[in-house]
Amino acid sequence: MATPSMYALTWFRKQVEAADADLLREMITTFAGTLMSAGAEVAQAIGLGKR
């Protein structure tokens, strides 16, 4: 049985396959920036770097 998340994954996969390199590069850059920002927030919340 297919679930809605499976349909979303299939749709997303087709979009990525059809996208050009600039779009993929921008998506990865945005994802990496968001991940790094979240990491910085966690480090600040736990007091990492305050030595």
N, CA, C and O atoms as a GROMACS GRO file, in nm:
protein
  204
    1MET      N    1   0.084  -0.119   0.000
    1MET     CA    2   0.000   0.000   0.000
    1MET      C    3   0.088   0.125   0.000
    1MET      O    4   0.181   0.136   0.080
    2ALA      N    5   0.059   0.215  -0.086
    2ALA     CA    6   0.135   0.341  -0.094
    2ALA      C    7   0.081   0.441   0.007
    2ALA      O    8  -0.039   0.451   0.028
    3THR      N    9   0.172   0.514   0.068
    3THR     CA   10   0.133   0.617   0.163
    3THR      C   11   0.153   0.754   0.100
    3THR      O   12   0.226   0.768   0.001
    4PRO      N   13   0.088   0.857   0.157
    4PRO     CA   14   0.108   0.993   0.102
    4PRO      C   15   0.255   1.035   0.099
    4PRO      O   16   0.297   1.106   0.008
    5SER      N   17   0.332   0.991   0.198
    5SER     CA   18   0.474   1.029   0.199
    5SER      C   19   0.549   0.964   0.083
    5SER      O   20   0.646   1.021   0.032
    6MET      N   21   0.504   0.846   0.041
    6MET     CA   22   0.567   0.781  -0.074
    6MET      C   23   0.539   0.859  -0.200
    6MET      O   24   0.627   0.873  -0.286
    7TYR      N   25   0.416   0.910  -0.213
    7TYR     CA   26   0.382   0.992  -0.330
    7TYR      C   27   0.463   1.121  -0.330
    7TYR      O   28   0.510   1.164  -0.436
    8ALA      N   29   0.479   1.182  -0.214
    8ALA     CA   30   0.558   1.304  -0.205
    8ALA      C   31   0.703   1.279  -0.242
    8ALA      O   32   0.764   1.359  -0.312
    9LEU      N   33   0.758   1.168  -0.197
    9LEU     CA   34   0.896   1.133  -0.230
    9LEU      C   35   0.912   1.110  -0.380
    9LEU      O   36   1.010   1.155  -0.440
   10THR      N   37   0.816   1.043  -0.439
   10THR     CA   38   0.821   1.020  -0.584
   10THR      C   39   0.815   1.152  -0.660
   10THR      O   40   0.889   1.173  -0.755
   11TRP      N   41   0.725   1.241  -0.617
   11TRP     CA   42   0.713   1.372  -0.680
   11TRP      C   43   0.843   1.450  -0.667
   11TRP      O   44   0.893   1.507  -0.765
   12PHE      N   45   0.899   1.452  -0.546
   12PHE     CA   46   1.023   1.526  -0.522
   12PHE      C   47   1.137   1.469  -0.607
   12PHE      O   48   1.214   1.545  -0.665
   13ARG      N   49   1.147   1.339  -0.613
   13ARG     CA   50   1.252   1.275  -0.693
   13ARG      C   51   1.241   1.317  -0.840
   13ARG      O   52   1.342   1.346  -0.904
   14LYS      N   53   1.120   1.320  -0.893
   14LYS     CA   54   1.101   1.361  -1.032
   14LYS      C   55   1.140   1.507  -1.052
   14LYS      O   56   1.199   1.542  -1.155
   15GLN      N   57   1.108   1.593  -0.955
   15GLN     CA   58   1.143   1.734  -0.965
   15GLN      C   59   1.294   1.753  -0.965
   15GLN      O   60   1.347   1.833  -1.042
   16VAL      N   61   1.363   1.679  -0.880
   16VAL     CA   62   1.510   1.691  -0.872
   16VAL      C   63   1.574   1.640  -1.001
   16VAL      O   64   1.669   1.699  -1.051
   17GLU      N   65   1.522   1.530  -1.054
   17GLU     CA   66   1.577   1.476  -1.178
   17GLU      C   67   1.560   1.574  -1.295
   17GLU      O   68   1.644   1.579  -1.385
   18ALA      N   69   1.452   1.651  -1.293
   18ALA     CA   70   1.424   1.745  -1.402
   18ALA      C   71   1.492   1.881  -1.382
   18ALA      O   72   1.499   1.961  -1.475
   19ALA      N   73   1.541   1.907  -1.263
   19ALA     CA   74   1.598   2.038  -1.231
   19ALA      C   75   1.736   2.056  -1.295
   19ALA      O   76   1.805   1.959  -1.327
   20ASP      N   77   1.773   2.182  -1.313
   20ASP     CA   78   1.906   2.209  -1.365
   20ASP      C   79   2.006   2.220  -1.249
   20ASP      O   80   1.966   2.223  -1.132
   21ALA      N   81   2.132   2.225  -1.281
   21ALA     CA   82   2.239   2.225  -1.180
   21ALA      C   83   2.233   2.347  -1.089
   21ALA      O   84   2.265   2.336  -0.970
   22ASP      N   85   2.193   2.462  -1.141
   22ASP     CA   86   2.187   2.583  -1.058
   22ASP      C   87   2.083   2.570  -0.947
   22ASP      O   88   2.107   2.611  -0.834
   23LEU      N   89   1.968   2.512  -0.980
   23LEU     CA   90   1.865   2.492  -0.879
   23LEU      C   91   1.913   2.395  -0.772
   23LEU      O   92   1.896   2.420  -0.652
   24LEU      N   93   1.973   2.286  -0.813
   24LEU     CA   94   2.024   2.188  -0.716
   24LEU      C   95   2.132   2.250  -0.627
   24LEU      O   96   2.134   2.225  -0.507
   25ARG      N   97   2.219   2.329  -0.686
   25ARG     CA   98   2.324   2.396  -0.609
   25ARG      C   99   2.264   2.490  -0.506
   25ARG      O  100   2.309   2.495  -0.391
   26GLU      N  101   2.161   2.564  -0.546
   26GLU     CA  102   2.095   2.656  -0.454
   26GLU      C  103   2.023   2.580  -0.342
   26GLU      O  104   2.026   2.623  -0.226
   27MET      N  105   1.960   2.469  -0.374
   27MET     CA  106   1.893   2.388  -0.273
   27MET      C  107   1.993   2.335  -0.170
   27MET      O  108   1.967   2.340  -0.050
   28ILE      N  109   2.105   2.285  -0.216
   28ILE     CA  110   2.207   2.231  -0.125
   28ILE      C  111   2.266   2.342  -0.040
   28ILE      O  112   2.290   2.323   0.080
   29THR      N  113   2.290   2.459  -0.100
   29THR     CA  114   2.344   2.572  -0.025
   29THR      C  115   2.247   2.615   0.085
   29THR      O  116   2.289   2.641   0.198
   30THR      N  117   2.119   2.623   0.052
   30THR     CA  118   2.018   2.661   0.150
   30THR      C  119   2.010   2.558   0.262
   30THR      O  120   2.003   2.594   0.380
   31PHE      N  121   2.011   2.430   0.227
   31PHE     CA  122   2.004   2.323   0.326
   31PHE      C  123   2.126   2.328   0.418
   31PHE      O  124   2.112   2.318   0.540
   32ALA      N  125   2.244   2.344   0.361
   32ALA     CA  126   2.366   2.349   0.442
   32ALA      C  127   2.365   2.470   0.535
   32ALA      O  128   2.404   2.459   0.651
   33GLY      N  129   2.321   2.585   0.487
   33GLY     CA  130   2.314   2.705   0.570
   33GLY      C  131   2.216   2.688   0.685
   33GLY      O  132   2.244   2.730   0.797
   34THR      N  133   2.101   2.628   0.658
   34THR     CA  134   2.003   2.602   0.762
   34THR      C  135   2.057   2.506   0.866
   34THR      O  136   2.037   2.526   0.986
   35LEU      N  137   2.124   2.402   0.822
   35LEU     CA  138   2.182   2.304   0.912
   35LEU      C  139   2.290   2.368   0.999
   35LEU      O  140   2.296   2.341   1.119
   36MET      N  141   2.375   2.451   0.941
   36MET     CA  142   2.480   2.517   1.018
   36MET      C  143   2.422   2.615   1.118
   36MET      O  144   2.472   2.627   1.230
   37SER      N  145   2.316   2.686   1.079
   37SER     CA  146   2.251   2.779   1.170
   37SER      C  147   2.190   2.706   1.288
   37SER      O  148   2.201   2.750   1.402
   38ALA      N  149   2.126   2.594   1.261
   38ALA     CA  150   2.067   2.515   1.369
   38ALA      C  151   2.176   2.463   1.462
   38ALA      O  152   2.158   2.460   1.584
   39GLY      N  153   2.288   2.422   1.406
   39GLY     CA  154   2.400   2.375   1.488
   39GLY      C  155   2.454   2.486   1.577
   39GLY      O  156   2.490   2.461   1.692
   40ALA      N  157   2.461   2.606   1.524
   40ALA     CA  158   2.510   2.720   1.602
   40ALA      C  159   2.413   2.752   1.716
   40ALA      O  160   2.456   2.785   1.827
   41GLU      N  161   2.282   2.741   1.689
   41GLU     CA  162   2.182   2.766   1.794
   41GLU      C  163   2.193   2.662   1.905
   41GLU      O  164   2.183   2.696   2.023
   42VAL      N  165   2.214   2.536   1.869
   42VAL     CA  166   2.228   2.431   1.968
   42VAL      C  167   2.354   2.455   2.050
   42VAL      O  168   2.352   2.442   2.173
   43ALA      N  169   2.463   2.489   1.984
   43ALA     CA  170   2.589   2.515   2.056
   43ALA      C  171   2.573   2.629   2.154
   43ALA      O  172   2.624   2.622   2.266
   44GLN      N  173   2.501   2.733   2.114
   44GLN     CA  174   2.477   2.846   2.204
   44GLN      C  175   2.386   2.804   2.320
   44GLN      O  176   2.409   2.845   2.434
   45ALA      N  177   2.286   2.723   2.293
   45ALA     CA  178   2.191   2.682   2.397
   45ALA      C  179   2.258   2.596   2.505
   45ALA      O  180   2.220   2.603   2.622
   46ILE      N  181   2.356   2.516   2.465
   46ILE     CA  182   2.422   2.431   2.563
   46ILE      C  183   2.550   2.493   2.619
   46ILE      O  184   2.620   2.433   2.700
   47GLY      N  185   2.579   2.614   2.574
   47GLY     CA  186   2.695   2.686   2.627
   47GLY      C  187   2.828   2.643   2.568
   47GLY      O  188   2.933   2.669   2.627
   48LEU      N  189   2.825   2.578   2.454
   48LEU     CA  190   2.948   2.536   2.387
   48LEU      C  191   3.020   2.657   2.333
   48LEU      O  192   2.958   2.741   2.267
   49GLY      N  193   3.146   2.668   2.359
   49GLY     CA  194   3.226   2.779   2.310
   49GLY      C  195   3.242   2.891   2.412
   49GLY      O  196   3.314   2.988   2.386
   50LYS      N  197   3.178   2.879   2.526
   50LYS     CA  198   3.192   2.980   2.631
   50LYS      C  199   3.299   2.934   2.730
   50LYS      O  200   3.268   2.903   2.845
   51ARG      N  201   3.421   2.930   2.685
   51ARG     CA  202   3.531   2.886   2.772
   51ARG      C  203   3.629   2.995   2.787
   51ARG      O  204   3.730   2.978   2.856
   0.00000   0.00000   0.00000
